[in-house]
Amino acid sequence: MENDSEPSEEEKNKWINNPDNWIWGLFYYNPKDKRLFPPKRIKEFGYTTNFANPNSVFAIIILIVILTVVGRHMH
């Protein structure tokens, strides 16, 4: 039986610090982590995208489109 409870902060920290969850050390990819934007390895540096979560990838694409449209209208 699968455990659907929220993982502990300790578990989430293990995920972030596990090099196996980072592609080329740059891109966070962890299907177990349901967060869209988990903190970076060094939390003071902000957040990153969980590329294993399709919703976070979709959010990044929408953000890029919005920034592109706004940028083109600034001229």
C-alpha positions as MATLAB code, in Angstrom:
seq = 'MENDSEPSEEEKNKWINNPDNWIWGLFYYNPKDKRLFPPKRIKEFGYTTNFANPNSVFAIIILIVILTVVGRHMH';
ca = [
       0.000    0.000    0.000;
       1.403    3.364   -1.019;
       1.820    6.083    1.596;
      -0.030    9.209    0.364;
       0.839   11.341    3.379;
       2.860   14.518    2.978;
       6.605   13.809    3.230;
       8.422   15.346    6.170;
      10.677   18.384    5.793;
      13.598   16.064    6.525;
      12.604   13.836    3.596;
      12.202   16.862    1.299;
      15.657   18.098    2.322;
      17.126   14.671    1.517;
      15.559   14.859   -1.940;
      17.028   18.301   -2.618;
      20.495   17.269   -1.428;
      20.537   13.949   -3.318;
      22.733   14.366   -6.428;
      20.698   11.643   -8.187;
      17.771   14.099   -8.314;
      19.791   16.658  -10.280;
      20.462   16.364  -14.009;
      23.972   17.668  -14.741;
      23.859   19.256  -11.293;
      21.585   22.012  -12.640;
      18.074   20.678  -13.228;
      16.026   19.230  -10.368;
      14.100   16.126  -11.454;
      12.263   14.140   -8.779;
       8.904   12.482   -9.560;
       8.365   11.781   -5.836;
       8.449   15.502   -5.042;
       5.054   17.032   -5.854;
       6.194   20.632   -5.282;
       6.248   22.840   -8.385;
       9.085   25.042   -7.187;
      11.183   23.436   -4.447;
      14.037   25.391   -2.834;
      17.484   25.183   -4.365;
      20.243   23.220   -2.654;
      21.336   26.444   -0.987;
      17.961   27.752    0.170;
      19.174   31.367    0.273;
      19.474   31.270   -3.544;
      15.720   30.906   -3.991;
      13.735   28.246   -5.785;
      14.116   25.953   -8.749;
      11.742   24.074  -11.030;
      10.957   20.411  -10.504;
      11.170   19.240  -14.112;
       9.559   15.911  -13.180;
       6.301   17.745  -12.467;
       4.506   18.642  -15.718;
       2.632   21.473  -13.978;
       5.868   23.239  -13.078;
       7.153   22.945  -16.641;
       3.846   24.370  -17.883;
       4.126   27.267  -15.386;
       7.636   28.088  -16.623;
       6.470   28.071  -20.258;
       3.578   30.426  -19.396;
       5.984   32.734  -17.529;
       8.358   32.856  -20.510;
       5.474   33.642  -22.878;
       4.212   36.447  -20.617;
       7.681   37.955  -20.255;
       8.215   37.771  -24.022;
       4.896   39.501  -24.765;
       5.507   42.212  -22.154;
       9.069   42.692  -23.384;
       7.947   43.201  -26.980;
       5.372   45.792  -25.906;
       7.932   47.795  -23.910;
       9.569   49.159  -27.100;
];
